[in-house]
Amino acid sequence: SDWVINGSKTFITNGARCDWVVVAAKTDREKGYAGISQFIIERGTPGFETSRKIRKLGWKASDTGELSFTDVRVPAGALLGEENRGFFQIMANFVWERLIMALGAVSNAQMLFEIALQYAKERQAFGQPIGKFQAISHMLADMATEIELGRAFTYHVLRLYVEGKEPVREVAMAKLYACDMACRVADRALQIHGGYGYSEEFPLARAYRDARLGPIGGGTDQIMREIIARSYGL
Ligand SMILES: Cc1cc2nc3c(=O)[nH]c(=O)nc-3n(C[C@H](O)[C@H](O)[C@H](O)COP(=O)(O)OP(=O)(O)OC[C@H]3O[C@@H](n4cnc5c(N)ncnc54)[C@H](O)[C@@H]3O)c2cc1C
């Protein structure tokens, strides 16, 4: 028999332009998280609309939409996976998504470090490259140290994942640390560029805005801390 879906979801990456969406919907209200199922729905299905496109601080190359569903009728075959197993399917995917975010944060931070290092060697102030001022060189030293820590731990977690260990706690730790670290690195890289860092003539302003999504998307820093704390029985 058909399913009829009602509701809305804010913040869907590429939601304004996608042809298909995977929707999580409550299929058994009594069972809480064990009563959620996933469905594949095609754009154009009556009642399925993009209600708005959200303007954002960063990530402007990727649109973010709000989707609405009003009596959207889909066939039984639209069910993805098993009925009422949607939450577990989403959680399994989250481990990989969060790991990808941690890896992306490390590589973005590395790129910004290299840009800032080069600028510190080239930009002259008071007769010398700004990288010769200890205030600047120590900022770069801190950036490099934090990036190496983030990389080493994130690669360690990637290894656990590839070995099939389901490192839920470690992935939460990696995302928490790497995404926060990338924000700190973006902030310092911008500072090292002085006024140009704040301008749109260099890539720092965009990188600073884009990095800020890391501690929010795919589960916030606060939720990562919850996962870590609960894994210790708290
Ligand atoms: C650009 C962008 C793209 C996105 N793309 C997608 C997408 O494609 N698909 C998708 O499903 N989602 C997507 N999201 C949603 C994203 O995952 C959520 O915004 C994020 O998980 C936070 O949820 P929320 O916005 O409902 O914040 P809320 O849950 O309202 O949280 C608000 C604040 O309260 C804190 N908080 C909430 N609950 C707790 C708690 N239990 N303990 C402690 N603190 C808590 C949060 O950490 C946060 O600081 C996207 C978001 C953005 C910004």
PDBQT file of the ligand as one rigid body, heavy atoms in Angstrom, charges set to zero:
ROOT
HETATM    1  C1  LIG A 301      24.642  24.731   5.391  1.00  0.00    +0.000 C 
HETATM    2  C2  LIG A 301      23.904  23.616   6.073  1.00  0.00    +0.000 A 
HETATM    3  C3  LIG A 301      23.624  22.449   5.364  1.00  0.00    +0.000 A 
HETATM    4  C4  LIG A 301      22.908  21.411   5.970  1.00  0.00    +0.000 A 
HETATM    5  N1  LIG A 301      22.587  20.298   5.238  1.00  0.00    +0.000 NA
HETATM    6  C5  LIG A 301      21.800  19.348   5.780  1.00  0.00    +0.000 A 
HETATM    7  C6  LIG A 301      21.336  18.240   4.999  1.00  0.00    +0.000 A 
HETATM    8  O1  LIG A 301      21.644  18.114   3.817  1.00  0.00    +0.000 OA
HETATM    9  N2  LIG A 301      20.540  17.325   5.598  1.00  0.00    +0.000 N 
HETATM   10  C7  LIG A 301      20.168  17.430   6.898  1.00  0.00    +0.000 A 
HETATM   11  O2  LIG A 301      19.447  16.565   7.387  1.00  0.00    +0.000 OA
HETATM   12  N3  LIG A 301      20.582  18.465   7.661  1.00  0.00    +0.000 NA
HETATM   13  C8  LIG A 301      21.372  19.425   7.130  1.00  0.00    +0.000 A 
HETATM   14  N4  LIG A 301      21.769  20.496   7.898  1.00  0.00    +0.000 N 
HETATM   15  C9  LIG A 301      21.278  20.579   9.268  1.00  0.00    +0.000 C 
HETATM   16  C10 LIG A 301      22.353  20.433  10.322  1.00  0.00    +0.000 C 
HETATM   17  O3  LIG A 301      22.732  19.086  10.459  1.00  0.00    +0.000 OA
HETATM   18  C11 LIG A 301      21.762  21.033  11.600  1.00  0.00    +0.000 C 
HETATM   19  O4  LIG A 301      21.638  22.432  11.400  1.00  0.00    +0.000 OA
HETATM   20  C12 LIG A 301      22.603  20.753  12.810  1.00  0.00    +0.000 C 
HETATM   21  O5  LIG A 301      22.655  19.372  13.085  1.00  0.00    +0.000 OA
HETATM   22  C13 LIG A 301      22.045  21.471  14.050  1.00  0.00    +0.000 C 
HETATM   23  O6  LIG A 301      20.682  21.243  14.192  1.00  0.00    +0.000 OA
HETATM   24  P1  LIG A 301      19.698  22.479  14.333  1.00  0.00    +0.000 P 
HETATM   25  O7  LIG A 301      20.007  23.481  13.283  1.00  0.00    +0.000 OA
HETATM   26  O8  LIG A 301      18.318  21.931  14.404  1.00  0.00    +0.000 OA
HETATM   27  O9  LIG A 301      20.101  23.150  15.705  1.00  0.00    +0.000 OA
HETATM   28  P2  LIG A 301      19.404  22.923  17.109  1.00  0.00    +0.000 P 
HETATM   29  O10 LIG A 301      19.196  21.469  17.346  1.00  0.00    +0.000 OA
HETATM   30  O11 LIG A 301      18.249  23.851  17.218  1.00  0.00    +0.000 OA
HETATM   31  O12 LIG A 301      20.559  23.414  18.080  1.00  0.00    +0.000 OA
HETATM   32  C14 LIG A 301      20.722  24.763  18.491  1.00  0.00    +0.000 C 
HETATM   33  C15 LIG A 301      21.835  24.793  19.533  1.00  0.00    +0.000 C 
HETATM   34  O13 LIG A 301      21.464  23.965  20.656  1.00  0.00    +0.000 OA
HETATM   35  C16 LIG A 301      22.429  22.951  20.849  1.00  0.00    +0.000 C 
HETATM   36  N5  LIG A 301      21.767  21.706  21.238  1.00  0.00    +0.000 N 
HETATM   37  C17 LIG A 301      20.698  21.102  20.642  1.00  0.00    +0.000 A 
HETATM   38  N6  LIG A 301      20.411  19.951  21.247  1.00  0.00    +0.000 NA
HETATM   39  C18 LIG A 301      21.309  19.806  22.252  1.00  0.00    +0.000 A 
HETATM   40  C19 LIG A 301      21.546  18.803  23.240  1.00  0.00    +0.000 A 
HETATM   41  N7  LIG A 301      20.810  17.699  23.302  1.00  0.00    +0.000 N 
HETATM   42  N8  LIG A 301      22.572  18.987  24.106  1.00  0.00    +0.000 NA
HETATM   43  C20 LIG A 301      23.347  20.102  24.035  1.00  0.00    +0.000 A 
HETATM   44  N9  LIG A 301      23.179  21.083  23.120  1.00  0.00    +0.000 NA
HETATM   45  C21 LIG A 301      22.176  20.927  22.241  1.00  0.00    +0.000 A 
HETATM   46  C22 LIG A 301      23.125  22.792  19.499  1.00  0.00    +0.000 C 
HETATM   47  O14 LIG A 301      24.420  22.252  19.636  1.00  0.00    +0.000 OA
HETATM   48  C23 LIG A 301      23.152  24.225  19.001  1.00  0.00    +0.000 C 
HETATM   49  O15 LIG A 301      24.237  24.918  19.562  1.00  0.00    +0.000 OA
HETATM   50  C24 LIG A 301      22.500  21.536   7.314  1.00  0.00    +0.000 A 
HETATM   51  C25 LIG A 301      22.803  22.710   8.030  1.00  0.00    +0.000 A 
HETATM   52  C26 LIG A 301      23.475  23.739   7.425  1.00  0.00    +0.000 A 
HETATM   53  C27 LIG A 301      23.752  25.000   8.217  1.00  0.00    +0.000 C 
ENDROOT
TORSDOF 0
